[in-house]
Amino acid sequence: MTHKLLIVDDHPETLEIISRVLRQQGYAVITTASGIQALTLADTEQPDLILLDGMMPDLDGWEVCRRIRHNPKIAQTRIIMFSAVNVAEQKLAGFNAGADDYLTKPTEPVELIERVQALLENVPPRPDLAVAAPPEVEPPVAKAATMGRTVALAPSSQVVAVLGARGGAGATQLAINLAVVMAAPEHPVTLIDLDVRQGHVALYLNQKVGNGLNKLARFSENIPLKDISARLMPYNDHLQLLLTESDLAAAGDVPSAMQVEKIIEVMALLGGTAVVDCGLGITAVNRPVIEQADHLLLCVQPERVGLAAAKRFMAQLKDILFPHTQLHLVLLDFDSSLTIPQQAIESFLGWPVTAVIPVPPQDLRRAVNKSIPLVQLNPEGKVAAVIGQLARQLAKT
């Protein structure tokens, strides 16, 4: 009878030394160098204690700790965070993330053993432990069909796809602002720009892409996990970006459908919500996201041409939407004067309108010039209120 431990550190030498010390004490030890894989192993192996490095390239230890604490299945697992940084702020961040203890590297073996023993004192050991080899980031969780295959979904993950019925419908603006509003300590969000020609998210937020999503097309169909996670850019503490570079000349590579599936699979493993700007219309690139989506937000301008385009587009969607996907019509009124009654719009499209967002042109210009989301330009305004209500609605379903 013994306890099962999970050790997470991206330094091979540290991982080997700590593992050897603890195995000599009779513990069953699992190891990984990936924060993302640590979440999978914690969920599937349910260790009694996790030793978690703070600084890791794909997902840092503080975020891993927070996500474990918000997973009811493993929330009570003992966690010791350790880092080479011995400053009060880092220790406080570890405890705020939910760690039970904090160690500074390098740690003396005796101190390490004592800390582990202290935390496991009231945890009963388990008999006949069989420690599985670390999987290739494939957790045994719910499956959703896409493109004739299945993709693993973390229990707390969801995909929100945002589409424009025609050019200028406001899909990128909605995706950006919705992602900002939805991101929270208990609910991390990844904003993905899948409009591989326009690259508007980076332009609106004035972000340097450098190593964008476009370049993933140069890989084989099975993109390495580290190459996807390396492209995630932090925007704030709870929102990260996966950007694309503008390629209006269509001179660059375009990710394949299978590569896009892999990207969405990685986002699902991270948990939280992936908000995807799918651009305009149904394409080979965005179709896997549309099929995978829990929520599909169709952006429509409330005028004659926009409504006609939306009606044609909705006829296409009926043939590809899976039963689990909820379709939401969102009207973005850039003139702030809805001249066609909402009831008439719903009757014409044969679908209820989820939200009407009035976007004053002067506010949009100011937000673009400042490179900030509309909801941050005026947090108490009507736009922020409506998008906040929409975010809460999506979070409930």
N, C-alpha and C positions, 0 to 999 in steps of 0.2 A: 504494500500500500504506500502510495506516495502522492505528491502534488504535481500538477502539470503547469509548466511555465512557458510563456511566450517571450522571446527576446527579439527586440526590433532595433537594428542599428545598421547604417549603411557603410560602416567601416569593417571590412572582413576580419582584421586582426582583433578588434575589440569584440566582435561577435564570437570569434573562436575562443578567446580567453575567458569571457564570461560564461559561455556555454560549458567549457571544460570544468571551470570551478564549480558550477552548480550541478553538473552531472555527477561530479565526485561526491557531492552531498546526497546523492540518491534521487534527485529530482528528474522527472521526465521533461525534456527540453525540446521546444520547437523554435526555429529561428527563421527570420526573414530580414532582408535589407530594404524592404519597401514598405512605406507607410500605407499605401493602398492595399497591398497584400496582407498587411497586419490586420486591417479591418475584416477581411475575408476569414483569416485564420482565427481571429477572436470569436467570430460568429459561428464558425463550423466546429472548432476544437474546444471552445469554451474553457480556456485555461483558468487555473486558480489565481494566477498572478501574471501581470505583464510588466516587463522591464522595457521602457520606451525611450529611445533617444529623441532629443528635441529637434536637432537640425538634420533634416533629411530632404533630398532633392525633389521627390515627387509629391509628398504630402507630409508636412512637418508634424512632429510628435504632439504638439499642443492641439492641433486640429484633430488628429487621430484620437486623442484623449477625449476631446469634446464629443466626438461622434459616438464613441463607445458609451459615454455617459447618457447619451440620448437614445440608445438602443436598449429597450426594456429587457431584452433577452440576456444581455451581458453587462448591464449598467452597474451591477454590484461587484464586478471583478476588481481585485486589488491592482493598483497601478503604481509603479515606481518610475518616475521620470528621471533621466540622467542626461547631463550635458556638460560639455567642456567649459561652458560659460558660467562662472561663479559670481553672478551679480544678483542683487536682491530682486530686481525687476523680472529676471528670468524665472527665479524661484516662485515669485508671486504669480507669474503667468501660468506656471505649471499647476499650482494649487487652484487657481481660478478655473483652469480647464477641467479640474476634477481629479488630479493626482492625489494619492494617499501619502506619498513621500517623494523626496527629491534628493538625488545624489549628484555630486560633481565628479566628472572624470578628470584624471584617472582615480579610480576607487580601489582602496585596499580590499583584497579578497575577504578578510575577516569582517570588515564593516559591511560589505555587500551581503554576506551570508547572514549576519545578524539582522540586517534590515528585512531581508526576505523572510527569515524565521519569525520575526516580530509580527509582520503583516499576516502570516499564514497561521498564527497561533490558534485562532478560533475557527479555522477552515478545516473541516474533516478531510483527510486524504481519501483518494479513490482507489479501489483495488483493480488490478489487472489492466493498467493503462496501456493502451496501444496508441502510439503517436504516429499519425499519418504523415507521409511526406508532404511538404508544402505544395499545394496545387498551383497550376499556372493561372492564378487569379480567376478561378471558376467556382464561385460559391453556389451551394445547393439551395437556390432560392427560386421564387416564382419565375415562370417563363412566359414570354410574349412572342407571338409569331411575327416574323418579318422576312420578306423576300424568300419564303420557302424554307427558312431555318428558324432556330430559336436563339434568343439572346437572354442572358441572365440578368435579372433585375434585382437590385438590393431592395429590401422590404420598404425602405423609406424614400425610395427614389421616384421621380416622375419626370416626364418629358412634356414640355409646353412648346408646341410649334406655332410660329407666328408667320402668316402668309399674307401677301397683298393680292387682292383680286385684280388690280391693275397698277401700273406705275404711279408713284406718288400717293399711294393709299395710306402711307404712314406706318408700314410694318416695322421698319427699323426703329422708328421713334417709340413705338409701343413696346417692342422687345427690350430696348434699353431701359426704359422707365419701369416696366414691369419687373425686370430683373433686379433693379435697384431697390424697388419697394419690397419685393419678396425676400431679399437676402436678410438674414437675421442670425444671431448667435446659434440658435437651435435649428436653423434652416439654411444651410449654405446653398448658394446658387452659382451655376456656371452659365455665362452668356456666350453662346456660340454663334459666330457669323458664318452662315453657310451660303451666303450670297457671294459665290466665289469670283464673280466678275466685278461687282461694285465695291465690296469692302467698306461699306458705309459706317459700320460700327466704329472702326478705328478712326475714320475721318471725323465723325461727330464727337468722339471723346478725345480726339487729338492724341492718340496712342501710337507709338512707334511699333510696327509689327515685327520687323526683323526676321523672325522665324515663324512664319505664319502657317495656317492650316493648309494653304495651297501646296506647300512643299511636301506634305505627306503623300501627295500623289506619286512622288518619286520612289516610294517604298514599294515593296511587294504587297499583295493583298492583305497579308497578316502583319500589320504595322506593330513594331515592338511597343510595349506599354510605356517604356521610358521615353520614347520619342513623341508620344502623345502628351504625356504629363509634362514634358519639358517645354511644351508650347503654351501651357497655362500661365497666364499673367495675372497677378493679384491686382484688383482694382481698389478694394478695401478689405477689411478684416473678414468679410463674409461673402464677398463676390469676387469671382475670378473670370477671366476672359480667355476665350479661344478665338483669336482674330484671324482674318484673312486679308491679304493684300489686294488692293485695287488692281484689276487687270482688264481694263475696258477694251484693250486691243485683242483680247482672247488669245494672247500669245503664250501663256503659261499652261502648266498642267492642271488638270481638274481631278479631284479625288473620285475614285470609283464608288459604286454603290456598296461594295463589300467593305471598303475602307471607311466609309461613313458609318456603316453598321458597327465597326470596331470602335470608332470614336464614341458613339452613343453607348456602347456596352461599357466602356471605361467610365463614362459619366455616371452610368447606373451603379457601378461598383463604388464610386465615390459617395453615393447617396445624395440627399438633397434634391434640388430641382435643376434640370437643364432647360434653359430658355433658349430656343433656337430661332434665329432670324433666317427664315427659309427663302426670303426674297420674293420674287414674282412667279406665280404659276407653279405647275408641277413639272419637275425636271428629274433626270436620272440621278442627280446628286441629292436632291432633297426628298425624293420619294421614300427612301428607307426611314427617314425621320417622321414623315407624315404617317406611315404605317405603324410606327412604334409609338406615336404620341398618345399620351393620356388626354391631353387637351389640344385642340387645334383652334387657334384664333384667326379668323378670317377678317382682315381689315378692309373696310369698304368706305368709300366716300359717298355721302348721301346726296348724289346728284345723278342725273339721268344716265350718263355714260358709265359711271361707276357702278350703278345698280345693275345695268344690263350685263356688264362684265362679271359681276358677282353671281348673277343667275346662271350664266354659262359655266362659270367655274364650279359652282356647287353641284351642277349636274355631273361634272367630272369626278368630284370628290366622292359622290355616292358609290362609285364603282370600286374605290380603293380603300375607303375607311374601314377599319376593323371595328367590331361591335364595342370594344372597350374604349374607343376614342369618343370624347365629347366635343362636339362642334359648337363654337361660340362665334356669333356675329358681333363685330365691334365696329361701330360707326365713328370715324374720326372726322370731325367737322372743323375744317381749317378756316371757314368763314365765320364761325361762331353764330351761325343763323340757319338752323335746320328748317329749310323751306318745305320739304316734303314730310308730312306727318309720319311719325314712327309707325303707327298702325298701318299706314299705306305701304310703307317699306316692308314690313313683316308679311303683309298679305301678298305683295309682289314676289318676294323671295321664298315664301312658304316656310319661314323659319323665324323664331323669336330673336329679337335683338338683346344681347347680353348687356352691352354698355354703350353709351353715347359719350364720347370724349370731346369736349369743345377745346380746340387748340388755337388760341389767339395768335395770329401771324407775328405780331411784335414780340410776344414772349418766346416763340420758337426761334426767331432771329437772335434774340438776346442769349438764349441757351446755347445755340450753335456757336455764336461768337465767343462765348465764355467756355466752350467745350465741356458743358455740364448737362446732365439730364434735366428735362423740364421740371420734374418733381423736386429737384434741388434748387431750382431758380425761385420757386414760390411754394414751399412746403405746405402752406396753409391754403393754397388756391384750389380751384375747382378741378383742375387736371389731376393734381395729387390726390384729391379726395376720391375721384372716380376710379383712378388706377388702383388706389389702396383698397377700395371696395371690391374691385375685380380680383386683386391678388388674394384677398381673404376668401372670396368665393372659390377660386381655384384650389386653395389650400384645404378647403373642407371636403373636396370631392376627389 
